[in-house]
Amino acid sequence: MKLADISHGPDWVVWAGFAVLAVISVILISGHGGFLISGYNTASKKEKEKYNEKKLCKITGFGMAFIAALVLFMKLFEDVLPAGFAYAALGMILVDCLLMGVLGNTICKR
Protein backbone atom coordinates (compact mmCIF):
# COMPACT_ATOMS: atom_id res chain seq x y z
CA MET A 1 0.00 0.00 0.00
CA LYS A 2 1.33 3.41 -0.99
CA LEU A 3 0.94 6.78 0.72
CA ALA A 4 -1.32 7.90 -2.15
CA ASP A 5 -3.75 5.09 -1.28
CA ILE A 6 -4.45 6.51 2.17
CA SER A 7 -4.41 10.21 1.30
CA HIS A 8 -7.88 11.54 0.69
CA GLY A 9 -9.13 14.99 -0.10
CA PRO A 10 -8.18 17.68 -2.58
CA ASP A 11 -4.54 18.25 -3.51
CA TRP A 12 -4.85 22.02 -3.14
CA VAL A 13 -5.11 21.64 0.64
CA VAL A 14 -1.63 20.12 0.83
CA TRP A 15 -0.20 22.75 -1.53
CA ALA A 16 -1.82 25.56 0.48
CA GLY A 17 -0.45 24.10 3.71
CA PHE A 18 3.00 23.86 2.19
CA ALA A 19 2.80 27.47 0.96
CA VAL A 20 1.77 28.75 4.40
CA LEU A 21 4.59 26.82 6.10
CA ALA A 22 7.12 28.04 3.54
CA VAL A 23 6.10 31.70 3.91
CA ILE A 24 6.22 31.51 7.71
CA SER A 25 9.64 29.84 7.49
CA VAL A 26 11.03 32.62 5.30
CA ILE A 27 9.67 35.31 7.64
CA LEU A 28 11.20 33.60 10.68
CA ILE A 29 14.55 32.80 9.06
CA SER A 30 14.91 36.45 8.11
CA GLY A 31 14.85 37.25 11.85
CA HIS A 32 11.45 38.91 11.79
CA GLY A 33 8.22 37.44 13.02
CA GLY A 34 8.80 36.92 16.71
CA PHE A 35 5.07 37.53 17.03
CA LEU A 36 4.53 34.18 15.26
CA ILE A 37 6.30 32.17 17.97
CA SER A 38 3.86 30.77 20.48
CA GLY A 39 4.78 31.63 24.03
CA TYR A 40 7.27 34.28 23.03
CA ASN A 41 4.60 36.60 21.66
CA THR A 42 2.63 36.46 24.92
CA ALA A 43 5.64 36.78 27.23
CA SER A 44 6.14 39.90 29.28
CA LYS A 45 8.78 42.43 28.25
CA LYS A 46 10.98 41.26 31.14
CA GLU A 47 10.71 37.64 30.00
CA LYS A 48 11.43 38.56 26.36
CA GLU A 49 14.67 40.26 27.42
CA LYS A 50 16.02 36.84 28.48
CA TYR A 51 16.04 35.62 24.85
CA ASN A 52 17.86 36.64 21.69
CA GLU A 53 14.88 37.18 19.39
CA LYS A 54 16.90 36.86 16.14
CA LYS A 55 18.33 33.48 17.14
CA LEU A 56 14.95 32.27 18.36
CA CYS A 57 13.34 33.28 15.06
CA LYS A 58 16.06 31.54 13.03
CA ILE A 59 15.85 28.29 14.99
CA THR A 60 12.06 28.25 14.74
CA GLY A 61 12.24 29.18 11.05
CA PHE A 62 14.61 26.35 10.19
CA GLY A 63 12.42 23.93 12.15
CA MET A 64 9.38 25.10 10.19
CA ALA A 65 11.35 24.86 6.93
CA PHE A 66 12.12 21.21 7.73
CA ILE A 67 8.42 20.50 8.23
CA ALA A 68 7.55 22.34 5.00
CA ALA A 69 10.19 20.34 3.09
CA LEU A 70 8.83 17.11 4.58
CA VAL A 71 5.28 17.99 3.46
CA LEU A 72 6.57 18.80 -0.04
CA PHE A 73 8.57 15.55 -0.16
CA MET A 74 5.54 13.51 0.90
CA LYS A 75 3.32 15.18 -1.70
CA LEU A 76 5.77 14.80 -4.57
CA PHE A 77 6.54 11.16 -3.82
CA GLU A 78 3.17 9.95 -2.51
CA ASP A 79 2.94 7.39 -5.33
CA VAL A 80 6.29 5.85 -4.34
CA LEU A 81 6.38 6.13 -0.55
CA PRO A 82 4.87 3.33 1.52
CA ALA A 83 1.85 4.16 3.67
CA GLY A 84 3.91 3.61 6.82
CA PHE A 85 6.00 6.65 5.95
CA ALA A 86 3.22 8.77 7.47
CA TYR A 87 4.23 7.42 10.89
CA ALA A 88 7.90 8.08 10.19
CA ALA A 89 7.03 11.65 9.15
CA LEU A 90 5.06 12.14 12.35
CA GLY A 91 8.08 10.95 14.35
CA MET A 92 10.38 13.32 12.46
CA ILE A 93 8.03 16.25 13.11
CA LEU A 94 7.90 15.43 16.83
CA VAL A 95 11.69 15.22 17.05
CA ASP A 96 11.95 18.49 15.13
CA CYS A 97 9.57 20.20 17.57
CA LEU A 98 11.48 18.85 20.56
CA LEU A 99 14.75 20.02 19.03
CA MET A 100 13.33 23.49 18.42
CA GLY A 101 12.19 23.66 22.05
CA VAL A 102 15.54 22.53 23.45
CA LEU A 103 17.59 24.80 21.20
CA GLY A 104 15.24 27.71 21.85
CA ASN A 105 15.73 27.34 25.60
CA THR A 106 19.51 26.84 25.48
CA ILE A 107 21.16 28.62 22.54
CA CYS A 108 18.74 31.54 22.48
CA LYS A 109 19.07 32.50 26.14
CA ARG A 110 21.12 35.62 26.80
Kinemage of the C-alpha trace (Angstrom):
@kinemage 1
@onewidth
@group {chain A} dominant
@subgroup {mainchain}
@vectorlist {calphas} color= white
{ca met a 1} P 0.000 0.000 0.000
{ca lys a 2} L 1.332 3.415 -0.994
{ca leu a 3} L 0.939 6.784 0.715
{ca ala a 4} L -1.319 7.904 -2.146
{ca asp a 5} L -3.749 5.086 -1.276
{ca ile a 6} L -4.450 6.506 2.167
{ca ser a 7} L -4.412 10.207 1.295
{ca his a 8} L -7.878 11.540 0.690
{ca gly a 9} L -9.131 14.995 -0.099
{ca pro a 10} L -8.179 17.678 -2.580
{ca asp a 11} L -4.538 18.254 -3.505
{ca trp a 12} L -4.849 22.017 -3.138
{ca val a 13} L -5.113 21.643 0.644
{ca val a 14} L -1.632 20.124 0.829
{ca trp a 15} L -0.202 22.746 -1.533
{ca ala a 16} L -1.822 25.557 0.475
{ca gly a 17} L -0.453 24.101 3.710
{ca phe a 18} L 3.003 23.860 2.192
{ca ala a 19} L 2.798 27.471 0.957
{ca val a 20} L 1.774 28.749 4.398
{ca leu a 21} L 4.592 26.818 6.101
{ca ala a 22} L 7.122 28.044 3.535
{ca val a 23} L 6.095 31.703 3.909
{ca ile a 24} L 6.217 31.509 7.708
{ca ser a 25} L 9.640 29.842 7.487
{ca val a 26} L 11.026 32.623 5.301
{ca ile a 27} L 9.668 35.306 7.644
{ca leu a 28} L 11.199 33.596 10.679
{ca ile a 29} L 14.549 32.796 9.063
{ca ser a 30} L 14.906 36.453 8.109
{ca gly a 31} L 14.846 37.248 11.846
{ca his a 32} L 11.452 38.911 11.792
{ca gly a 33} L 8.223 37.444 13.020
{ca gly a 34} L 8.801 36.917 16.715
{ca phe a 35} L 5.071 37.534 17.030
{ca leu a 36} L 4.530 34.184 15.261
{ca ile a 37} L 6.304 32.166 17.968
{ca ser a 38} L 3.861 30.770 20.477
{ca gly a 39} L 4.777 31.632 24.031
{ca tyr a 40} L 7.273 34.279 23.032
{ca asn a 41} L 4.604 36.595 21.658
{ca thr a 42} L 2.627 36.460 24.918
{ca ala a 43} L 5.638 36.778 27.233
{ca ser a 44} L 6.144 39.895 29.284
{ca lys a 45} L 8.779 42.426 28.251
{ca lys a 46} L 10.978 41.264 31.143
{ca glu a 47} L 10.715 37.639 30.004
{ca lys a 48} L 11.430 38.558 26.364
{ca glu a 49} L 14.673 40.258 27.420
{ca lys a 50} L 16.019 36.844 28.481
{ca tyr a 51} L 16.036 35.624 24.855
{ca asn a 52} L 17.858 36.639 21.693
{ca glu a 53} L 14.884 37.178 19.386
{ca lys a 54} L 16.896 36.862 16.136
{ca lys a 55} L 18.329 33.475 17.135
{ca leu a 56} L 14.950 32.273 18.359
{ca cys a 57} L 13.343 33.280 15.057
{ca lys a 58} L 16.057 31.539 13.032
{ca ile a 59} L 15.851 28.286 14.993
{ca thr a 60} L 12.062 28.251 14.742
{ca gly a 61} L 12.236 29.180 11.051
{ca phe a 62} L 14.608 26.348 10.191
{ca gly a 63} L 12.421 23.930 12.150
{ca met a 64} L 9.382 25.100 10.187
{ca ala a 65} L 11.347 24.855 6.929
{ca phe a 66} L 12.123 21.208 7.726
{ca ile a 67} L 8.422 20.501 8.233
{ca ala a 68} L 7.547 22.338 5.001
{ca ala a 69} L 10.186 20.339 3.089
{ca leu a 70} L 8.830 17.109 4.576
{ca val a 71} L 5.281 17.986 3.464
{ca leu a 72} L 6.567 18.798 -0.036
{ca phe a 73} L 8.567 15.549 -0.160
{ca met a 74} L 5.540 13.510 0.898
{ca lys a 75} L 3.317 15.182 -1.701
{ca leu a 76} L 5.773 14.804 -4.567
{ca phe a 77} L 6.538 11.155 -3.819
{ca glu a 78} L 3.167 9.953 -2.506
{ca asp a 79} L 2.943 7.387 -5.333
{ca val a 80} L 6.293 5.852 -4.339
{ca leu a 81} L 6.385 6.128 -0.547
{ca pro a 82} L 4.871 3.334 1.519
{ca ala a 83} L 1.845 4.162 3.672
{ca gly a 84} L 3.910 3.606 6.818
{ca phe a 85} L 5.995 6.653 5.954
{ca ala a 86} L 3.220 8.773 7.473
{ca tyr a 87} L 4.227 7.417 10.892
{ca ala a 88} L 7.898 8.083 10.190
{ca ala a 89} L 7.031 11.648 9.152
{ca leu a 90} L 5.061 12.137 12.355
{ca gly a 91} L 8.076 10.952 14.346
{ca met a 92} L 10.376 13.322 12.455
{ca ile a 93} L 8.031 16.246 13.113
{ca leu a 94} L 7.895 15.427 16.831
{ca val a 95} L 11.692 15.216 17.046
{ca asp a 96} L 11.950 18.495 15.134
{ca cys a 97} L 9.571 20.205 17.573
{ca leu a 98} L 11.483 18.849 20.563
{ca leu a 99} L 14.750 20.016 19.032
{ca met a 100} L 13.326 23.492 18.421
{ca gly a 101} L 12.193 23.656 22.045
{ca val a 102} L 15.537 22.533 23.447
{ca leu a 103} L 17.586 24.804 21.198
{ca gly a 104} L 15.236 27.709 21.849
{ca asn a 105} L 15.731 27.337 25.599
{ca thr a 106} L 19.513 26.842 25.483
{ca ile a 107} L 21.160 28.625 22.541
{ca cys a 108} L 18.736 31.541 22.479
{ca lys a 109} L 19.073 32.502 26.144
{ca arg a 110} L 21.125 35.621 26.797
